[in-house]
Amino acid sequence: MLVGHVSRLIGQAKMLLTSDIKPFHNDYILQRLVAWNIKKLNIHTFFETGTFRGDTLSWMSKNFRKVKLISCENKAIYYVFSKVRVRNAEILYGDSRWVLRRMISKIRQPVLFWLDAHWDKELPLLGELDIIVRSNIIAVVLIDDFKVPGTNFGYDCYNGVPISDELIHPCLSGVKYVQLLPTNQHTVRGYTCIYLNVVPDFDKFILDNFRVINVGRNHGSP
C-alpha cells in the first residue's frame, strides 16, 4: 500500500510540473462567455470543482476582482499547491459533492459553476449537478469536457459513457432551463452552459458562437 501511495504522489507531482492545461483551455470564446455571464447576470460567486494547480482560479482572480472565488480539490498535493499559489480565493479540501452540500446554502447568488472535477475513475458530475438543481439557486453551470453533437471537439468518457446530454438530462428532468452548445470551429474541448432559474437576453456574440437549445422544460419531463 505504501508503494502504491508513493507512486500516486509521484504521478501527481509530475502532473503539476508537466501538464499543459490552461485556464478554460485558453479558449477565447469560452473565456469571453465567462466574462459575458459575469457582466450580464451580475455574478457574485464563481464556484469551481477540481482546482488542480489553480490555473483557472488565478485567471479569474486577475480578471474579476469583485467576484467571490471558491474552489474544491480532493487531492492533497494539488490542494496545498493551489492554496499557496492563489491567495485571494477560498480553496476547500474534499470531495466536490461533500463540499457542495456543505456550501450550497451559503453561496451568494447568482453563481457561475465550472464543473471540472472528473479526472478519476469515479465521476462526481451527476452528484454535483443534482445538488445544484435541488438547491433551486440562480446559477449558470458550465460543464467541461462535454460531448457536443456534430463536432470533433474533445470530450471525456467514464466506463465508456461520454459526458453528454444523454448523461446529464436525468438530473434536469422537470426543470426549466436554457442550454448553450458551442459552434465555433476553433473550440478544442467541448463544453456546455446551462442556465437555471434565469434566462438572459442573448445578443449577437451568443447567437454567433452558440446553439441555444432546450428552452423550457426538459423534453423527458411530462
C-alpha angles and dihedrals in degrees: 000000000000091000091050092049093050090047091053091049091051090050091050092048090052089052090054091054102038109030115116093202112141133194106287087346089290084279105159094201092049092048089049090049089054090051091045092054093047093052098037097047099029091238112208100184136035113200120189128187113205109032098186106167095345094251094140093042091051091052091048093049092053095047104034110035095165095055118094108238122211127171137168132207130182098198113084097213093053091043094054093043094051093044089058094042101046111042101169097061134077105242116186130196121227147055109328093232092053091047092048093050090051096044107033097090092048098051116108111234146270094050131193110207123198106194108197105135097118109111102109134069090267120069113215093180098100092048091049092049092047091054092049094047094047091050089065092215127152102261147159110210119200114190117196129213091027125164108243110199117239095018139094093228115139120257141169130249130202119199087347093305117118122226094252148129090280090056099048102035095086088062089054098046111138092006124123109230146143122225133200126201121189120246100177109123092218093064111119104183120035123237141164134217120213125190116209121192092350135075114193125202104260115221134194094285091059096041092048095050107028143049112231111215144159096036106178125007126357108269088234093066126084 
